[in-house]
């Protein structure tokens, strides 16, 4: 039985790209279990696929717009990856 892995990571704000330290927990097969921002001034945007972070100073509208933009680019990458297979 393998244990979950705690990983320190560096992620940019999805709105402005300011960098934050994150502590993420992954299952042995690589799925995200949970994460938290360990730097001052940021918080996690809930997403079950990967850690996402935003600055505390951004408005809800800015965050929602950036998250939709992020999701749309991830969907296109997934489609492109499927085409290559």
PDB file of N, CA, C and O in Angstrom:
ATOM      1  N   UNK A   1       0.838  -1.182   0.000  1.00  0.00           N
ATOM      2  CA  UNK A   1       0.000   0.000   0.000  1.00  0.00           C
ATOM      3  C   UNK A   1       0.885   1.249   0.000  1.00  0.00           C
ATOM      4  O   UNK A   1       1.651   1.462   0.940  1.00  0.00           O
ATOM      5  N   UNK A   2       0.787   2.071  -1.043  1.00  0.00           N
ATOM      6  CA  UNK A   2       1.578   3.295  -1.142  1.00  0.00           C
ATOM      7  C   UNK A   2       0.869   4.438  -0.433  1.00  0.00           C
ATOM      8  O   UNK A   2      -0.352   4.439  -0.279  1.00  0.00           O
ATOM      9  N   UNK A   3       1.667   5.410  -0.007  1.00  0.00           N
ATOM     10  CA  UNK A   3       1.108   6.568   0.685  1.00  0.00           C
ATOM     11  C   UNK A   3       1.026   7.747  -0.260  1.00  0.00           C
ATOM     12  O   UNK A   3       1.718   7.804  -1.276  1.00  0.00           O
ATOM     13  N   UNK A   4       0.148   8.709   0.104  1.00  0.00           N
ATOM     14  CA  UNK A   4       0.053   9.951  -0.646  1.00  0.00           C
ATOM     15  C   UNK A   4       1.369  10.708  -0.544  1.00  0.00           C
ATOM     16  O   UNK A   4       2.123  10.545   0.415  1.00  0.00           O
ATOM     17  N   UNK A   5       1.633  11.538  -1.549  1.00  0.00           N
ATOM     18  CA  UNK A   5       2.879  12.282  -1.596  1.00  0.00           C
ATOM     19  C   UNK A   5       2.606  13.778  -1.436  1.00  0.00           C
ATOM     20  O   UNK A   5       1.771  14.341  -2.145  1.00  0.00           O
ATOM     21  N   UNK A   6       3.311  14.417  -0.504  1.00  0.00           N
ATOM     22  CA  UNK A   6       3.237  15.865  -0.305  1.00  0.00           C
ATOM     23  C   UNK A   6       4.310  16.508  -1.169  1.00  0.00           C
ATOM     24  O   UNK A   6       5.474  16.112  -1.124  1.00  0.00           O
ATOM     25  N   UNK A   7       3.909  17.513  -1.963  1.00  0.00           N
ATOM     26  CA  UNK A   7       4.839  18.139  -2.901  1.00  0.00           C
ATOM     27  C   UNK A   7       4.745  19.659  -2.778  1.00  0.00           C
ATOM     28  O   UNK A   7       3.652  20.222  -2.827  1.00  0.00           O
ATOM     29  N   UNK A   8       5.880  20.314  -2.619  1.00  0.00           N
ATOM     30  CA  UNK A   8       5.927  21.766  -2.671  1.00  0.00           C
ATOM     31  C   UNK A   8       6.048  22.199  -4.120  1.00  0.00           C
ATOM     32  O   UNK A   8       6.908  21.706  -4.850  1.00  0.00           O
ATOM     33  N   UNK A   9       5.192  23.119  -4.538  1.00  0.00           N
ATOM     34  CA  UNK A   9       5.172  23.550  -5.932  1.00  0.00           C
ATOM     35  C   UNK A   9       5.105  25.071  -6.008  1.00  0.00           C
ATOM     36  O   UNK A   9       4.734  25.733  -5.038  1.00  0.00           O
ATOM     37  N   UNK A  10       5.463  25.615  -7.152  1.00  0.00           N
ATOM     38  CA  UNK A  10       5.392  27.037  -7.426  1.00  0.00           C
ATOM     39  C   UNK A  10       4.377  27.223  -8.544  1.00  0.00           C
ATOM     40  O   UNK A  10       4.534  26.658  -9.626  1.00  0.00           O
ATOM     41  N   UNK A  11       3.323  28.023  -8.288  1.00  0.00           N
ATOM     42  CA  UNK A  11       2.276  28.258  -9.282  1.00  0.00           C
ATOM     43  C   UNK A  11       2.034  29.752  -9.416  1.00  0.00           C
ATOM     44  O   UNK A  11       2.177  30.511  -8.457  1.00  0.00           O
ATOM     45  N   UNK A  12       1.668  30.159 -10.618  1.00  0.00           N
ATOM     46  CA  UNK A  12       1.340  31.549 -10.881  1.00  0.00           C
ATOM     47  C   UNK A  12      -0.152  31.795 -10.760  1.00  0.00           C
ATOM     48  O   UNK A  12      -0.967  30.926 -11.071  1.00  0.00           O
ATOM     49  N   UNK A  13      -0.503  32.997 -10.301  1.00  0.00           N
ATOM     50  CA  UNK A  13      -1.905  33.421 -10.231  1.00  0.00           C
ATOM     51  C   UNK A  13      -2.518  33.284 -11.624  1.00  0.00           C
ATOM     52  O   UNK A  13      -1.897  33.685 -12.608  1.00  0.00           O
ATOM     53  N   UNK A  14      -3.716  32.728 -11.724  1.00  0.00           N
ATOM     54  CA  UNK A  14      -4.343  32.530 -13.024  1.00  0.00           C
ATOM     55  C   UNK A  14      -4.804  33.847 -13.640  1.00  0.00           C
ATOM     56  O   UNK A  14      -5.135  33.889 -14.825  1.00  0.00           O
ATOM     57  N   UNK A  15      -4.832  34.933 -12.844  1.00  0.00           N
ATOM     58  CA  UNK A  15      -5.217  36.241 -13.364  1.00  0.00           C
ATOM     59  C   UNK A  15      -3.989  37.031 -13.809  1.00  0.00           C
ATOM     60  O   UNK A  15      -3.949  37.528 -14.935  1.00  0.00           O
ATOM     61  N   UNK A  16      -2.974  37.153 -12.927  1.00  0.00           N
ATOM     62  CA  UNK A  16      -1.841  38.059 -13.207  1.00  0.00           C
ATOM     63  C   UNK A  16      -0.478  37.378 -13.221  1.00  0.00           C
ATOM     64  O   UNK A  16       0.520  38.032 -13.525  1.00  0.00           O
ATOM     65  N   UNK A  17      -0.400  36.106 -12.910  1.00  0.00           N
ATOM     66  CA  UNK A  17       0.835  35.309 -12.935  1.00  0.00           C
ATOM     67  C   UNK A  17       1.780  35.554 -11.765  1.00  0.00           C
ATOM     68  O   UNK A  17       2.907  35.060 -11.795  1.00  0.00           O
ATOM     69  N   UNK A  18       1.369  36.299 -10.726  1.00  0.00           N
ATOM     70  CA  UNK A  18       2.212  36.442  -9.538  1.00  0.00           C
ATOM     71  C   UNK A  18       2.452  35.046  -8.968  1.00  0.00           C
ATOM     72  O   UNK A  18       1.536  34.226  -8.921  1.00  0.00           O
ATOM     73  N   UNK A  19       3.690  34.778  -8.533  1.00  0.00           N
ATOM     74  CA  UNK A  19       4.050  33.434  -8.080  1.00  0.00           C
ATOM     75  C   UNK A  19       3.734  33.197  -6.605  1.00  0.00           C
ATOM     76  O   UNK A  19       3.905  34.078  -5.762  1.00  0.00           O
ATOM     77  N   UNK A  20       3.264  31.971  -6.318  1.00  0.00           N
ATOM     78  CA  UNK A  20       2.941  31.537  -4.963  1.00  0.00           C
ATOM     79  C   UNK A  20       3.476  30.131  -4.731  1.00  0.00           C
ATOM     80  O   UNK A  20       3.519  29.309  -5.646  1.00  0.00           O
ATOM     81  N   UNK A  21       3.881  29.868  -3.502  1.00  0.00           N
ATOM     82  CA  UNK A  21       4.255  28.518  -3.088  1.00  0.00           C
ATOM     83  C   UNK A  21       2.985  27.782  -2.680  1.00  0.00           C
ATOM     84  O   UNK A  21       2.108  28.335  -2.016  1.00  0.00           O
ATOM     85  N   UNK A  22       2.910  26.529  -3.093  1.00  0.00           N
ATOM     86  CA  UNK A  22       1.748  25.687  -2.794  1.00  0.00           C
ATOM     87  C   UNK A  22       2.243  24.363  -2.249  1.00  0.00           C
ATOM     88  O   UNK A  22       3.264  23.840  -2.696  1.00  0.00           O
ATOM     89  N   UNK A  23       1.517  23.822  -1.283  1.00  0.00           N
ATOM     90  CA  UNK A  23       1.747  22.466  -0.814  1.00  0.00           C
ATOM     91  C   UNK A  23       0.593  21.628  -1.347  1.00  0.00           C
ATOM     92  O   UNK A  23      -0.566  21.871  -1.013  1.00  0.00           O
ATOM     93  N   UNK A  24       0.917  20.642  -2.176  1.00  0.00           N
ATOM     94  CA  UNK A  24      -0.105  19.793  -2.791  1.00  0.00           C
ATOM     95  C   UNK A  24       0.083  18.356  -2.331  1.00  0.00           C
ATOM     96  O   UNK A  24       1.201  17.909  -2.076  1.00  0.00           O
ATOM     97  N   UNK A  25      -1.029  17.642  -2.230  1.00  0.00           N
ATOM     98  CA  UNK A  25      -1.016  16.224  -1.859  1.00  0.00           C
ATOM     99  C   UNK A  25      -1.580  15.436  -3.030  1.00  0.00           C
ATOM    100  O   UNK A  25      -2.681  15.702  -3.510  1.00  0.00           O
ATOM    101  N   UNK A  26      -0.785  14.443  -3.484  1.00  0.00           N
ATOM    102  CA  UNK A  26      -1.176  13.596  -4.613  1.00  0.00           C
ATOM    103  C   UNK A  26      -1.250  12.140  -4.180  1.00  0.00           C
ATOM    104  O   UNK A  26      -0.490  11.692  -3.321  1.00  0.00           O
ATOM    105  N   UNK A  27      -2.182  11.405  -4.792  1.00  0.00           N
ATOM    106  CA  UNK A  27      -2.264   9.962  -4.570  1.00  0.00           C
ATOM    107  C   UNK A  27      -1.092   9.304  -5.298  1.00  0.00           C
ATOM    108  O   UNK A  27      -0.447   9.948  -6.125  1.00  0.00           O
ATOM    109  N   UNK A  28      -0.807   8.042  -5.009  1.00  0.00           N
ATOM    110  CA  UNK A  28       0.286   7.351  -5.708  1.00  0.00           C
ATOM    111  C   UNK A  28       0.118   7.322  -7.235  1.00  0.00           C
ATOM    112  O   UNK A  28       1.106   7.254  -7.965  1.00  0.00           O
ATOM    113  N   UNK A  29      -1.124   7.374  -7.714  1.00  0.00           N
ATOM    114  CA  UNK A  29      -1.334   7.375  -9.174  1.00  0.00           C
ATOM    115  C   UNK A  29      -1.379   8.781  -9.761  1.00  0.00           C
ATOM    116  O   UNK A  29      -1.694   8.942 -10.940  1.00  0.00           O
ATOM    117  N   UNK A  30      -1.067   9.813  -8.954  1.00  0.00           N
ATOM    118  CA  UNK A  30      -0.916  11.169  -9.468  1.00  0.00           C
ATOM    119  C   UNK A  30      -2.122  12.068  -9.403  1.00  0.00           C
ATOM    120  O   UNK A  30      -2.071  13.191  -9.905  1.00  0.00           O
ATOM    121  N   UNK A  31      -3.212  11.616  -8.802  1.00  0.00           N
ATOM    122  CA  UNK A  31      -4.402  12.469  -8.688  1.00  0.00           C
ATOM    123  C   UNK A  31      -4.261  13.430  -7.515  1.00  0.00           C
ATOM    124  O   UNK A  31      -3.736  13.067  -6.463  1.00  0.00           O
ATOM    125  N   UNK A  32      -4.734  14.654  -7.705  1.00  0.00           N
ATOM    126  CA  UNK A  32      -4.693  15.674  -6.665  1.00  0.00           C
ATOM    127  C   UNK A  32      -5.696  15.347  -5.568  1.00  0.00           C
ATOM    128  O   UNK A  32      -6.871  15.107  -5.847  1.00  0.00           O
ATOM    129  N   UNK A  33      -5.232  15.337  -4.311  1.00  0.00           N
ATOM    130  CA  UNK A  33      -6.106  15.105  -3.164  1.00  0.00           C
ATOM    131  C   UNK A  33      -6.529  16.446  -2.567  1.00  0.00           C
ATOM    132  O   UNK A  33      -7.715  16.691  -2.348  1.00  0.00           O
ATOM    133  N   UNK A  34      -5.544  17.312  -2.306  1.00  0.00           N
ATOM    134  CA  UNK A  34      -5.806  18.614  -1.689  1.00  0.00           C
ATOM    135  C   UNK A  34      -4.582  19.487  -1.882  1.00  0.00           C
ATOM    136  O   UNK A  34      -3.499  18.998  -2.203  1.00  0.00           O
ATOM    137  N   UNK A  35      -4.763  20.787  -1.684  1.00  0.00           N
ATOM    138  CA  UNK A  35      -3.630  21.706  -1.768  1.00  0.00           C
ATOM    139  C   UNK A  35      -3.942  22.966  -0.975  1.00  0.00           C
ATOM    140  O   UNK A  35      -5.100  23.275  -0.693  1.00  0.00           O
ATOM    141  N   UNK A  36      -2.878  23.688  -0.620  1.00  0.00           N
ATOM    142  CA  UNK A  36      -3.021  24.944   0.099  1.00  0.00           C
ATOM    143  C   UNK A  36      -1.889  25.878  -0.300  1.00  0.00           C
ATOM    144  O   UNK A  36      -0.787  25.439  -0.628  1.00  0.00           O
ATOM    145  N   UNK A  37      -2.181  27.177  -0.266  1.00  0.00           N
ATOM    146  CA  UNK A  37      -1.162  28.182  -0.566  1.00  0.00           C
ATOM    147  C   UNK A  37      -0.364  28.418   0.706  1.00  0.00           C
ATOM    148  O   UNK A  37      -0.942  28.650   1.768  1.00  0.00           O
ATOM    149  N   UNK A  38       0.955  28.363   0.609  1.00  0.00           N
ATOM    150  CA  UNK A  38       1.805  28.596   1.777  1.00  0.00           C
ATOM    151  C   UNK A  38       2.451  29.977   1.734  1.00  0.00           C
ATOM    152  O   UNK A  38       3.150  30.352   2.676  1.00  0.00           O
ATOM    153  N   UNK A  39       2.237  30.738   0.670  1.00  0.00           N
ATOM    154  CA  UNK A  39       2.724  32.113   0.556  1.00  0.00           C
ATOM    155  C   UNK A  39       1.608  33.065   0.998  1.00  0.00           C
ATOM    156  O   UNK A  39       0.427  32.722   0.962  1.00  0.00           O
ATOM    157  N   UNK A  40       2.010  34.261   1.411  1.00  0.00           N
ATOM    158  CA  UNK A  40       1.049  35.273   1.814  1.00  0.00           C
ATOM    159  C   UNK A  40       0.375  35.908   0.593  1.00  0.00           C
ATOM    160  O   UNK A  40       1.032  36.170  -0.415  1.00  0.00           O
ATOM    161  N   UNK A  41      -0.931  36.154   0.686  1.00  0.00           N
ATOM    162  CA  UNK A  41      -1.632  36.944  -0.316  1.00  0.00           C
ATOM    163  C   UNK A  41      -2.336  36.182  -1.407  1.00  0.00           C
ATOM    164  O   UNK A  41      -2.785  36.784  -2.382  1.00  0.00           O
ATOM    165  N   UNK A  42      -2.448  34.880  -1.278  1.00  0.00           N
ATOM    166  CA  UNK A  42      -3.127  34.106  -2.314  1.00  0.00           C
ATOM    167  C   UNK A  42      -4.022  33.039  -1.735  1.00  0.00           C
ATOM    168  O   UNK A  42      -3.930  32.712  -0.552  1.00  0.00           O
ATOM    169  N   UNK A  43      -4.892  32.493  -2.573  1.00  0.00           N
ATOM    170  CA  UNK A  43      -5.738  31.379  -2.150  1.00  0.00           C
ATOM    171  C   UNK A  43      -5.999  30.454  -3.340  1.00  0.00           C
ATOM    172  O   UNK A  43      -5.808  30.825  -4.498  1.00  0.00           O
ATOM    173  N   UNK A  44      -6.431  29.270  -3.022  1.00  0.00           N
ATOM    174  CA  UNK A  44      -6.680  28.219  -4.006  1.00  0.00           C
ATOM    175  C   UNK A  44      -8.012  28.453  -4.717  1.00  0.00           C
ATOM    176  O   UNK A  44      -8.997  28.863  -4.103  1.00  0.00           O
ATOM    177  N   UNK A  45      -8.021  28.184  -6.016  1.00  0.00           N
ATOM    178  CA  UNK A  45      -9.250  28.121  -6.798  1.00  0.00           C
ATOM    179  C   UNK A  45      -9.572  26.640  -6.918  1.00  0.00           C
ATOM    180  O   UNK A  45      -8.765  25.881  -7.457  1.00  0.00           O
ATOM    181  N   UNK A  46     -10.729  26.210  -6.430  1.00  0.00           N
ATOM    182  CA  UNK A  46     -11.036  24.773  -6.461  1.00  0.00           C
ATOM    183  C   UNK A  46     -11.048  24.206  -7.881  1.00  0.00           C
ATOM    184  O   UNK A  46     -11.750  24.705  -8.761  1.00  0.00           O
ATOM    185  N   UNK A  47     -10.262  23.162  -8.078  1.00  0.00           N
ATOM    186  CA  UNK A  47     -10.221  22.425  -9.330  1.00  0.00           C
ATOM    187  C   UNK A  47      -9.705  21.035  -8.984  1.00  0.00           C
ATOM    188  O   UNK A  47      -8.675  20.903  -8.323  1.00  0.00           O
ATOM    189  N   UNK A  48     -10.402  20.010  -9.419  1.00  0.00           N
ATOM    190  CA  UNK A  48     -10.012  18.652  -9.012  1.00  0.00           C
ATOM    191  C   UNK A  48      -8.847  18.088  -9.806  1.00  0.00           C
ATOM    192  O   UNK A  48      -8.304  17.046  -9.439  1.00  0.00           O
ATOM    193  N   UNK A  49      -8.444  18.757 -10.899  1.00  0.00           N
ATOM    194  CA  UNK A  49      -7.372  18.225 -11.737  1.00  0.00           C
ATOM    195  C   UNK A  49      -5.979  18.691 -11.333  1.00  0.00           C
ATOM    196  O   UNK A  49      -5.026  17.914 -11.394  1.00  0.00           O
ATOM    197  N   UNK A  50      -5.851  19.962 -10.919  1.00  0.00           N
ATOM    198  CA  UNK A  50      -4.536  20.477 -10.567  1.00  0.00           C
ATOM    199  C   UNK A  50      -4.673  21.700  -9.670  1.00  0.00           C
ATOM    200  O   UNK A  50      -5.723  22.343  -9.658  1.00  0.00           O
ATOM    201  N   UNK A  51      -3.626  22.027  -8.918  1.00  0.00           N
ATOM    202  CA  UNK A  51      -3.674  23.212  -8.059  1.00  0.00           C
ATOM    203  C   UNK A  51      -3.740  24.491  -8.888  1.00  0.00           C
ATOM    204  O   UNK A  51      -2.976  24.667  -9.837  1.00  0.00           O
ATOM    205  N   UNK A  52      -4.648  25.370  -8.524  1.00  0.00           N
ATOM    206  CA  UNK A  52      -4.757  26.688  -9.149  1.00  0.00           C
ATOM    207  C   UNK A  52      -4.779  27.724  -8.042  1.00  0.00           C
ATOM    208  O   UNK A  52      -5.368  27.495  -6.986  1.00  0.00           O
ATOM    209  N   UNK A  53      -4.138  28.870  -8.277  1.00  0.00           N
ATOM    210  CA  UNK A  53      -4.060  29.897  -7.240  1.00  0.00           C
ATOM    211  C   UNK A  53      -4.371  31.264  -7.845  1.00  0.00           C
ATOM    212  O   UNK A  53      -4.111  31.519  -9.021  1.00  0.00           O
ATOM    213  N   UNK A  54      -4.942  32.148  -6.996  1.00  0.00           N
ATOM    214  CA  UNK A  54      -5.173  33.543  -7.366  1.00  0.00           C
ATOM    215  C   UNK A  54      -4.791  34.433  -6.190  1.00  0.00           C
ATOM    216  O   UNK A  54      -4.778  34.007  -5.035  1.00  0.00           O
ATOM    217  N   UNK A  55      -4.481  35.684  -6.524  1.00  0.00           N
ATOM    218  CA  UNK A  55      -4.188  36.681  -5.490  1.00  0.00           C
ATOM    219  C   UNK A  55      -5.468  37.023  -4.737  1.00  0.00           C
ATOM    220  O   UNK A  55      -6.558  36.994  -5.310  1.00  0.00           O
ATOM    221  N   UNK A  56      -5.335  37.345  -3.467  1.00  0.00           N
ATOM    222  CA  UNK A  56      -6.490  37.743  -2.660  1.00  0.00           C
ATOM    223  C   UNK A  56      -7.106  39.056  -3.141  1.00  0.00           C
ATOM    224  O   UNK A  56      -8.253  39.355  -2.808  1.00  0.00           O
ATOM    225  N   UNK A  57      -6.367  39.838  -3.912  1.00  0.00           N
ATOM    226  CA  UNK A  57      -6.819  41.168  -4.318  1.00  0.00           C
ATOM    227  C   UNK A  57      -7.708  41.174  -5.558  1.00  0.00           C
ATOM    228  O   UNK A  57      -8.326  42.197  -5.851  1.00  0.00           O
ATOM    229  N   UNK A  58      -7.791  40.068  -6.293  1.00  0.00           N
ATOM    230  CA  UNK A  58      -8.603  40.040  -7.509  1.00  0.00           C
ATOM    231  C   UNK A  58     -10.085  39.904  -7.180  1.00  0.00           C
ATOM    232  O   UNK A  58     -10.462  39.271  -6.194  1.00  0.00           O
ATOM    233  N   UNK A  59     -10.920  40.512  -8.027  1.00  0.00           N
ATOM    234  CA  UNK A  59     -12.368  40.442  -7.835  1.00  0.00           C
ATOM    235  C   UNK A  59     -12.889  39.077  -8.285  1.00  0.00           C
ATOM    236  O   UNK A  59     -12.215  38.345  -9.009  1.00  0.00           O
ATOM    237  N   UNK A  60     -14.085  38.761  -7.845  1.00  0.00           N
ATOM    238  CA  UNK A  60     -14.709  37.493  -8.238  1.00  0.00           C
ATOM    239  C   UNK A  60     -14.875  37.426  -9.752  1.00  0.00           C
ATOM    240  O   UNK A  60     -14.715  36.358 -10.342  1.00  0.00           O
ATOM    241  N   UNK A  61     -15.189  38.541 -10.382  1.00  0.00           N
ATOM    242  CA  UNK A  61     -15.337  38.586 -11.834  1.00  0.00           C
ATOM    243  C   UNK A  61     -14.037  38.296 -12.562  1.00  0.00           C
ATOM    244  O   UNK A  61     -14.025  37.562 -13.550  1.00  0.00           O
ATOM    245  N   UNK A  62     -12.938  38.870 -12.076  1.00  0.00           N
ATOM    246  CA  UNK A  62     -11.625  38.614 -12.672  1.00  0.00           C
ATOM    247  C   UNK A  62     -11.248  37.143 -12.549  1.00  0.00           C
ATOM    248  O   UNK A  62     -10.736  36.539 -13.491  1.00  0.00           O
ATOM    249  N   UNK A  63     -11.509  36.579 -11.377  1.00  0.00           N
ATOM    250  CA  UNK A  63     -11.174  35.170 -11.131  1.00  0.00           C
ATOM    251  C   UNK A  63     -12.008  34.257 -12.010  1.00  0.00           C
ATOM    252  O   UNK A  63     -11.485  33.314 -12.604  1.00  0.00           O
ATOM    253  N   UNK A  64     -13.312  34.534 -12.096  1.00  0.00           N
ATOM    254  CA  UNK A  64     -14.196  33.702 -12.909  1.00  0.00           C
ATOM    255  C   UNK A  64     -13.793  33.753 -14.383  1.00  0.00           C
ATOM    256  O   UNK A  64     -13.770  32.722 -15.056  1.00  0.00           O
ATOM    257  N   UNK A  65     -13.481  34.927 -14.876  1.00  0.00           N
ATOM    258  CA  UNK A  65     -13.060  35.085 -16.265  1.00  0.00           C
ATOM    259  C   UNK A  65     -11.748  34.333 -16.532  1.00  0.00           C
ATOM    260  O   UNK A  65     -11.623  33.638 -17.541  1.00  0.00           O
ATOM    261  N   UNK A  66     -10.781  34.475 -15.632  1.00  0.00           N
ATOM    262  CA  UNK A  66      -9.493  33.789 -15.793  1.00  0.00           C
ATOM    263  C   UNK A  66      -9.672  32.278 -15.720  1.00  0.00           C
ATOM    264  O   UNK A  66      -9.028  31.543 -16.468  1.00  0.00           O
ATOM    265  N   UNK A  67     -10.545  31.805 -14.821  1.00  0.00           N
ATOM    266  CA  UNK A  67     -10.771  30.363 -14.693  1.00  0.00           C
ATOM    267  C   UNK A  67     -11.422  29.807 -15.959  1.00  0.00           C
ATOM    268  O   UNK A  67     -11.042  28.735 -16.430  1.00  0.00           O
ATOM    269  N   UNK A  68     -12.393  30.525 -16.511  1.00  0.00           N
ATOM    270  CA  UNK A  68     -13.021  30.075 -17.757  1.00  0.00           C
ATOM    271  C   UNK A  68     -12.001  30.029 -18.889  1.00  0.00           C
ATOM    272  O   UNK A  68     -12.003  29.093 -19.687  1.00  0.00           O
ATOM    273  N   UNK A  69     -11.128  31.034 -18.963  1.00  0.00           N
ATOM    274  CA  UNK A  69     -10.092  31.076 -19.980  1.00  0.00           C
ATOM    275  C   UNK A  69      -9.134  29.891 -19.798  1.00  0.00           C
ATOM    276  O   UNK A  69      -8.754  29.238 -20.770  1.00  0.00           O
ATOM    277  N   UNK A  70      -8.749  29.620 -18.543  1.00  0.00           N
ATOM    278  CA  UNK A  70      -7.852  28.500 -18.246  1.00  0.00           C
ATOM    279  C   UNK A  70      -8.495  27.172 -18.669  1.00  0.00           C
ATOM    280  O   UNK A  70      -7.860  26.334 -19.310  1.00  0.00           O
ATOM    281  N   UNK A  71      -9.769  27.003 -18.295  1.00  0.00           N
ATOM    282  CA  UNK A  71     -10.460  25.751 -18.651  1.00  0.00           C
ATOM    283  C   UNK A  71     -10.577  25.583 -20.154  1.00  0.00           C
ATOM    284  O   UNK A  71     -10.448  24.467 -20.657  1.00  0.00           O
ATOM    285  N   UNK A  72     -10.815  26.658 -20.879  1.00  0.00           N
ATOM    286  CA  UNK A  72     -10.951  26.542 -22.336  1.00  0.00           C
ATOM    287  C   UNK A  72      -9.629  26.133 -22.977  1.00  0.00           C
ATOM    288  O   UNK A  72      -9.629  25.371 -23.944  1.00  0.00           O
ATOM    289  N   UNK A  73      -8.513  26.617 -22.466  1.00  0.00           N
ATOM    290  CA  UNK A  73      -7.214  26.210 -23.025  1.00  0.00           C
ATOM    291  C   UNK A  73      -6.908  24.766 -22.676  1.00  0.00           C
ATOM    292  O   UNK A  73      -6.311  24.055 -23.485  1.00  0.00           O
ATOM    293  N   UNK A  74      -7.300  24.313 -21.496  1.00  0.00           N
ATOM    294  CA  UNK A  74      -7.062  22.920 -21.111  1.00  0.00           C
ATOM    295  C   UNK A  74      -7.902  21.983 -21.957  1.00  0.00           C
ATOM    296  O   UNK A  74      -7.438  20.898 -22.308  1.00  0.00           O
ATOM    297  N   UNK A  75      -9.120  22.368 -22.294  1.00  0.00           N
ATOM    298  CA  UNK A  75      -9.973  21.547 -23.142  1.00  0.00           C
ATOM    299  C   UNK A  75      -9.392  21.385 -24.533  1.00  0.00           C
ATOM    300  O   UNK A  75      -9.438  20.300 -25.112  1.00  0.00           O
ATOM    301  N   UNK A  76      -8.837  22.485 -25.077  1.00  0.00           N
ATOM    302  CA  UNK A  76      -8.226  22.431 -26.402  1.00  0.00           C
ATOM    303  C   UNK A  76      -6.992  21.540 -26.392  1.00  0.00           C
ATOM    304  O   UNK A  76      -6.762  20.793 -27.343  1.00  0.00           O
ATOM    305  N   UNK A  77      -6.192  21.611 -25.326  1.00  0.00           N
ATOM    306  CA  UNK A  77      -5.012  20.755 -25.231  1.00  0.00           C
ATOM    307  C   UNK A  77      -5.419  19.295 -25.167  1.00  0.00           C
ATOM    308  O   UNK A  77      -4.775  18.440 -25.776  1.00  0.00           O
ATOM    309  N   UNK A  78      -6.496  19.002 -24.426  1.00  0.00           N
ATOM    310  CA  UNK A  78      -6.953  17.610 -24.321  1.00  0.00           C
ATOM    311  C   UNK A  78      -7.406  17.091 -25.678  1.00  0.00           C
ATOM    312  O   UNK A  78      -7.114  15.951 -26.042  1.00  0.00           O
ATOM    313  N   UNK A  79      -8.133  17.943 -26.441  1.00  0.00           N
ATOM    314  CA  UNK A  79      -8.569  17.546 -27.769  1.00  0.00           C
ATOM    315  C   UNK A  79      -7.367  17.298 -28.677  1.00  0.00           C
ATOM    316  O   UNK A  79      -7.347  16.326 -29.432  1.00  0.00           O
ATOM    317  N   UNK A  80      -6.368  18.172 -28.605  1.00  0.00           N
ATOM    318  CA  UNK A  80      -5.158  18.048 -29.421  1.00  0.00           C
ATOM    319  C   UNK A  80      -4.409  16.754 -29.056  1.00  0.00           C
ATOM    320  O   UNK A  80      -3.925  16.046 -29.939  1.00  0.00           O
ATOM    321  N   UNK A  81      -4.318  16.452 -27.766  1.00  0.00           N
ATOM    322  CA  UNK A  81      -3.624  15.234 -27.328  1.00  0.00           C
ATOM    323  C   UNK A  81      -4.347  13.996 -27.857  1.00  0.00           C
ATOM    324  O   UNK A  81      -3.702  13.028 -28.261  1.00  0.00           O
ATOM    325  N   UNK A  82      -5.681  14.019 -27.859  1.00  0.00           N
ATOM    326  CA  UNK A  82      -6.458  12.874 -28.369  1.00  0.00           C
ATOM    327  C   UNK A  82      -6.214  12.683 -29.863  1.00  0.00           C
ATOM    328  O   UNK A  82      -6.115  11.553 -30.342  1.00  0.00           O
ATOM    329  N   UNK A  83      -6.116  13.818 -30.614  1.00  0.00           N
ATOM    330  CA  UNK A  83      -5.883  13.731 -32.047  1.00  0.00           C
ATOM    331  C   UNK A  83      -4.529  13.087 -32.344  1.00  0.00           C
ATOM    332  O   UNK A  83      -4.396  12.363 -33.330  1.00  0.00           O
ATOM    333  N   UNK A  84      -3.524  13.341 -31.502  1.00  0.00           N
ATOM    334  CA  UNK A  84      -2.193  12.805 -31.716  1.00  0.00           C
ATOM    335  C   UNK A  84      -2.112  11.312 -31.436  1.00  0.00           C
ATOM    336  O   UNK A  84      -1.216  10.643 -31.952  1.00  0.00           O
ATOM    337  N   UNK A  85      -3.022  10.773 -30.635  1.00  0.00           N
ATOM    338  CA  UNK A  85      -2.978   9.358 -30.253  1.00  0.00           C
ATOM    339  C   UNK A  85      -3.506   8.456 -31.317  1.00  0.00           C
ATOM    340  O   UNK A  85      -3.532   7.238 -31.138  1.00  0.00           O
TER     341      UNK A  85
END
